[in-house]
Amino acid sequence: MIKKTKPMMKDAINAQKEFPHYVDCTSARSFIGDINEQALFADGFDSAIVGYDASSYCVVYDYDKCLKVLMEKDDRMSYPEAHEFMEFNVVGAYVGDFTPIFVHSLV
């Protein structure tokens, strides 16, 4: 006898939507928000969004672009300050199943 299992999280998200549906492509944030209404975003880092994870639909940010955002803000953090802030306050924060992902680009 085959035991029924709970659907994966992304399947549960897709099951709630009727396709085809309108997806707002005016920004990366709105696009990802339309495909995953539970997606979590890091405040102030919209310009560092590079995409979303294909298996969990989590937002993916470019780590170096996030550092640049912190260094260019009004308080003008230095590189070491921005790196420390990212590690302790952003990357190290787990806020649930859809916690954003921060990647280091090799190119």
C-alpha positions as CSV (number, residue, x, y, z in Angstrom):
1,M,0.0,0.0,0.0
2,I,1.3,3.4,-0.9
3,K,1.5,5.9,1.9
4,K,0.4,9.4,1.1
5,T,2.9,12.1,1.9
6,K,2.4,15.8,2.4
7,P,3.2,17.8,-0.7
8,M,6.5,19.7,-0.9
9,M,6.3,23.4,0.1
10,K,6.6,24.6,-3.5
11,D,3.8,22.2,-4.6
12,A,1.6,23.6,-1.8
13,I,2.2,27.1,-3.1
14,N,1.5,26.1,-6.7
15,A,-1.7,24.3,-5.7
16,Q,-3.1,27.6,-4.3
17,K,-2.7,29.3,-7.6
18,E,-4.8,29.0,-10.7
19,F,-2.7,29.0,-13.8
20,P,-2.4,30.9,-16.0
21,H,-2.4,33.9,-13.7
22,Y,-0.9,37.4,-14.0
23,V,2.7,37.8,-12.8
24,D,3.9,41.3,-12.2
25,C,7.3,41.7,-14.0
26,T,7.9,45.3,-13.2
27,S,10.5,44.4,-10.6
28,A,12.4,41.4,-9.3
29,R,10.7,41.8,-5.9
30,S,7.1,41.9,-7.4
31,F,7.9,38.9,-9.7
32,I,9.1,36.7,-6.9
33,G,6.3,37.9,-4.7
34,D,3.8,36.7,-7.3
35,I,5.3,33.3,-7.7
36,N,5.8,32.8,-3.9
37,E,3.5,35.0,-1.8
38,Q,5.3,33.8,1.4
39,A,8.8,34.8,0.1
40,L,10.8,36.8,2.6
41,F,12.8,39.8,1.5
42,A,15.8,41.6,3.1
43,D,14.8,45.2,3.5
44,G,16.7,47.7,1.5
45,F,18.5,45.2,-0.7
46,D,16.1,45.0,-3.7
47,S,18.9,46.2,-6.1
48,A,21.0,43.1,-5.0
49,I,18.3,40.5,-6.0
50,V,19.7,38.2,-8.6
51,G,16.9,35.6,-8.8
52,Y,15.1,32.9,-6.8
53,D,15.8,29.3,-5.8
54,A,14.2,26.9,-8.2
55,S,13.3,24.3,-5.6
56,S,12.0,26.5,-2.7
57,Y,11.3,29.8,-4.5
58,C,13.4,31.7,-1.9
59,V,14.8,35.1,-2.9
60,V,18.5,35.0,-3.9
61,Y,20.7,38.0,-3.3
62,D,24.3,38.7,-4.5
63,Y,26.3,39.1,-1.3
64,D,28.8,41.6,-2.9
65,K,25.9,43.8,-4.2
66,C,24.5,43.8,-0.6
67,L,27.8,45.0,0.7
68,K,27.8,47.8,-1.9
69,V,24.3,48.8,-0.8
70,L,25.5,49.1,2.8
71,M,28.6,51.1,1.9
72,E,26.6,53.5,-0.3
73,K,23.8,54.2,2.2
74,D,23.6,57.4,4.2
75,D,25.7,56.1,7.1
76,R,28.5,55.0,4.7
77,M,29.8,51.9,6.3
78,S,33.3,50.8,5.6
79,Y,33.9,47.5,3.9
80,P,34.8,45.7,7.2
81,E,31.7,47.3,8.9
82,A,29.4,46.2,6.0
83,H,30.8,42.7,6.0
84,E,30.3,42.4,9.8
85,F,26.8,43.8,9.5
86,M,25.9,41.3,6.7
87,E,27.3,38.3,8.6
88,F,25.7,39.0,12.0
89,N,22.4,40.8,11.0
90,V,21.5,39.6,7.6
91,V,23.1,36.3,6.5
92,G,23.0,34.8,10.0
93,A,19.3,35.5,10.5
94,Y,16.9,32.6,10.0
95,V,13.4,33.8,9.7
96,G,11.5,30.8,8.5
97,D,11.2,28.4,5.6
98,F,11.6,31.1,3.0
99,T,14.7,32.8,4.5
100,P,16.5,34.6,1.7
101,I,19.7,33.1,0.2
102,F,22.9,35.1,-0.2
103,V,25.4,33.9,-2.7
104,H,29.0,34.8,-3.5
105,S,29.4,35.3,-7.2
106,L,32.5,33.7,-8.9
107,V,32.3,35.9,-12.0
